[in-house]
Amino acid sequence: MLFRSAVDALAFWDTDVGVTSAVATYESRSVDPTGETRSYTSAASSCAIRTAAPVITTSLVSTSLSDTGSVFCLASVDNAIGETTTILITARFPEGRGDVTSLIANMQADTDGLLEVVSGAPSRTGAKVTTSVPGAVSISDLLLFDGLDDEILFNFGTVTVVADNNAQGVDDELEVGVIARTKDVATNAQCDSLDITPSVEWTASSVLGSVFSIDVVEPVLSITETLSGPIDSVVTIQLEVINDSGLGAQADAYSIFIEDVINSSEWVPGTVQPVSVPIGFLFSTAAGPGAGDTTVTIRSDPGASPPVNSISIDETITIIFEVELQPGLTSITDCSSVPIYMARS
């Protein structure tokens, strides 16, 4: 025996509906003139139809740095410290409705790493979807209470999806955009994987979506200083700075600042002369820090743009300058260059 019944077009998602119970009654024999028979009742058999639940997915839109890409570590996208990532969160709803419906994105915020919510906004409402609230946004610091927001919630109120007995598609979706930042905190380190967990909540239930992961990548500069000469008391100093993947570099370095102190006990003050400086970098000298000392500075030119004034992975820049040696010295110990740099422009 087969029969059909229709589910209420406004039934709640992910809920048991249409509960039925079937019972059979029967007799021990057919009709008898004496009426002698025994009646029986079978055990009841119950079943219910459960409405479908929403399905939630995430996808990458863009990142704020084009050079970081997705080639390192394990996740589908790499972030340098300070970089932002924009994702789309898409919820596909079954026919029916949900009251007090919210789309939520939770950033990782714990001792293993931290992402910060920057902003977010609803981006698309499917043709078959109506909402009583247009995706009101609230951003909160719920986990660490450190002043860094780790949750963004989009309130859509009552969400209703038209029942048309067709397969669910883009017309049955709500979509929101979320921007997250990889923060400059000690817990965010090279190749850490930071997660964004999306979910849909409504009065009756909730559903988690696929986690979106971001890997932390960082530059690592090393510097080699070599001296040659002297020729007529003049020594040539060469600085080679490399963003070294062999040391773990996985992102470009920006805003480079290199300092070399020329000690007056070994070098003649006022004799520093640049020989070769890469395009995109500035060479300058200043008195100090000690009496008679000279500080040589090489830095990224703020008037230039990456990649000219930055150092890519495994790129080497070379700076050469000359300085006069103090008379009578038999050895020198100038190895004071220190590179300072940033993970983003």
Beta strands, then each sheet from edge to edge (+ up, - down):
strand 1: 16-22
strand 2: 25-27
strand 3: 39-41
strand 4: 45-50
strand 5: 55-63
strand 6: 78-79
strand 7: 84-92
strand 8: 96-107
strand 9: 109-110
strand 10: 113-125
strand 11: 129-131
strand 12: 136-140
strand 13: 151-161
strand 14: 173-182
strand 15: 193-201
strand 16: 206-208
strand 17: 212-216
strand 18: 221-231
strand 19: 234-243
strand 20: 254-262
strand 21: 273-276
strand 22: 281-287
strand 23: 294-300
strand 24: 316-324
strand 25: 338-342
sheet 1: 1+ 4-
sheet 2: 2+ 3-
sheet 3: 5+ 7- 14+ 10- 9+
sheet 4: 6+ 17+ 15- 8+ 13- 11+
sheet 5: 6+ 17+ 15- 16+
sheet 6: 6+ 17+ 15- 8+ 13- 12+
sheet 7: 18+ 19- 24+ 21-
sheet 8: 22+ 23- 20+ 25-
end
